[in-house]
């Protein structure tokens, strides 16, 4: 695996101020001192299924682990609020749990080599993609409604629609940055199938690529009020020899909200990274 945090990863732009940070959300279970009780029972939705609604942030990897994996200089390019220990290790390298030479096809390795000097698409204010968008410093917000779950990512102000009304995936979709998603419940776990991606996003900051053939399965299990276990499986036969998965936990940011994020406003990083 590569050493050092890729410079492109920290070249993100600022966000606006939120208006409802620290506002006590109705219905939040609390301890005797008034703090949110994150180990309370997971809430239920209108149909009896777990309600995934809330503002979530990936459980970050510690700085000690980051340095062990990527070298002692991992935090030297940190931006305030986007430090290396505010993200998941998989945001840097999606294949940490695998031997890249055994799973990457030559075409993927070649594309990754071309990615390295050109900078992450996010440097040009383009979306991060899946799963990159919910492995970074910025949180995401889930809104669950009958037949539809909406995921809003603070990063790039992006959003996804996950239809849970029984419809199939589109057969010949126009390729999209975040693909097209449908979900169903298996017990208390939401299983999401996504396809129809374009090939423009990276899977991580190192530049692992994907093709338009990529299919992603996500499994969300809200085990209590404040923790959601997530498994993401990637299947892209054009780029990888077999499907591979990552697992991580998201923590609820109680009494919080996502911020407005517009990369193009006052954007300064593109010129420094060689973009136009």
N, C-alpha and C positions, 0 to 999 in steps of 0.2 A: 504494500500500500504506500501511497505517497506521503511524504512528511511535509508538515507546514500547512497552515490554513490557506487555501487559495485566496489570493487577493480579491478576486471578483466577488467573493462571498460577502465581504463587508462593504461593498460599494453600493449601498442602498441609500435612499433619500429619506428625508424627514417626514414626520407625520404631524397632523394638526392636534390641538388639544381636545380631549373628550369632555362632555358636559356632565356625564352621570357616573364618574368614577366615585367609588365609595358610597354610592346611594344604596341604602338597605333594601334589597329586593324582596317584595312580598312573597311569602311562601317558603323562604329559605329557613331550614331548621337551624337552630342556634344553641350554643352552649350557654351555661349560666352567666358567663361574662359577656354575652351578646355576640360572640364571634360565630361565623358560619360553621356548622357542624358537618365537616366534609366526610365523616364516616357514617353519617345517618343513612337510612335506607334510600335507595334510588327512587325518584318520583315516577309515577305512572301517568301515561297519557290517557286521552279520551277512550281509547280502545283497550286499555289494560296493559299495553306494552310499555316497556321503559320509555320515559321521556328523555331524549338526548339533548333537549334544549339547554342552552347556556353558552357562556364564553369559556373557551378551552385553550390551554397552552400545553405544548408538549413537555413532558417531564424531562428537564435538561440533563445532559451528561456533565459530571463534575469536571472542574478544571484539571484535577489530577489525572483523571482518566483521559481527558482530551490530550494532555501533554504526553501521556504514555503512548497513545495511539498515533499522534500526529507531530510530536516533537515539542521541545520547550518553547519555541517561538510562536506557539499556536495563538497566543493572545496579543501579539505585538501590533496587529492592525485593527484592534477592537475599536468600534464606535460605541459611544455611551448608549446603553440600553440594548446593544446588540453584541455583547461580549460572548466569547466562545463558550462560556458555561451557561448561556441562556438558550442554547440550541441542542438538538439531538445530534449524536455522533453520526447518525445516518444522513443528516443534512450535508455532511461533508463527503461521506463515502457510503453509498447505498449497498455496496458489496462487501462490507466489513466482515461479514460472517462467512464469506466464500473465498475461494481461490480464483481470482479473476481469469487467470490463464485457462482454467477448466470450464468456465461458464460463458465467457465472452467469445463471440465469433470474431474472426478477423475484421469483418466490416465494422463492428462496434469499436474495436480497438483503433482502427484507422480514423473513424469519426471522432473519437475521444482525443486523439492526437491533434486533430485539426481544431477541436474546441479550445484546447489549452491556451493558445496565445490570443484568442479572439475575445475573451471575456464572456461572462454569463449573459444570457439574453436579458436578465433583470437589469443589467447595467444600462440598457437602452430602454428601460421602463416597460419591458414586456413581462407577461405573467410568469410566475415561477413554475406552475404546473403541479401535477400530482406525483409523488406525495410531498415534494419539496415545500409547498406552500404551508403545510402544517407541521414542518419539522424545524422551522426557524424561530427567530425571536418574537415575531408578530403573532398574536393569537388569532383564533378563528371563532366564529359564532354560529351556533346551530339553532335553527328555528324549525320546530316540528309541527306539522299541521296534517289534517286528514288527507291522505293520498300524496303528500309531498313533504320532503325535507329539504330545506335550503341551508347551504353552508356558505358563510360569508368569510372571506379571508382578508384580514387587515392588510396583508401584503398585496400591493397593487390594486387594492379595492376590488378584488375579483370575487365571483360567486359561482356556486354550482347549484343545480336543481337535481334532486334525486327523487324520481317518481316511485311511489309505493302503491300505486293504484292498479297494479297488475299488468301494465303495458309491457311489451317486449322492447328490447333495444332496437333502434332503427336499423334496417337491413343495409342501406347504402348511404350513410350520413355524410354530409359535408364535413371534412376534418376540422376539429375544433381544438382550441388550446387546452380545455379541461375535459374534453370528451363529452359523452352522453351517458347518464347514469340511471339505473333502475335498482330498486331495493326490495327486499322481502325479509320477513322475520323468521328466524329459526329459533324457536323458544324465545329467550330474552336477548338474542343476538341479532343485530341488523346486519344483513349480508348485502353488499352493494356490488353490482357488476357495472363496469365502465368500459366503453370502447368508443371508436370514432375519433381518436386523437390525431392531431397533426404531428409532425416529427420535429417541431421547433423547440420544444422545451427540453431541459436537462433533467435527469432524475436526481441529481445532487450537484454540489458545488464543484466537484472534480470533473464534471462533464460527461458522466456516463449517459449514453444516448438511448433513444428508443425510436422505433419506426412507427408508421401508421398502423401496423398490425398489432400494436400493444393492446392487451386486455388486462385490466386491473380488477382484482377482487379485494374488497375491504370488509373486515368483520369488526363491528363495534359492539362492545359489551360494557354497559355502565354498571360496574359492580357495586357502587355505593353512590352517595350523593356527589362526592367530589372527585371520583376517579373513573376513567373510562379506558379499558384495555382495547388496543387496536392491533389487528394483524392485517398487513397488506401483502398481497401476492401478485407478482408481475409475470406475465406470460407474453413474450415477444420472440417468436421463433426465428425472426429475421436477424435479431441482434444477439440472442442468448441461446445456449444449447438446451436449457431446461428452465422451467419456472423457478423463481426464487422469492423468498418472503423476508419481511422484517416485522418485528413486534416492538411496540412501545406503549407507553401509558400517557394519556392526557389528563391534566389536572384542571379542575374547575376554577376559574377566576371569579369567585363569588363577589357580588356587589360591584361588578365592573362592566366594562363595555369595550368594544373595539373602537379604534380611532379612524378618522377619515385619513386616507392615504392617497395622495396624488403625486406620483413620481415626477411628472413633467414640470410641475411648478417649482421654480428655483433649482432645477436640476443642474448639478455641476460635475457629476462623476463621469459622464460620457466622454467629455473632452480629455480627461486625465487618463481614461482607459483606452484611448485610441479610437473611440467611436465617433460617428459623425451625426 
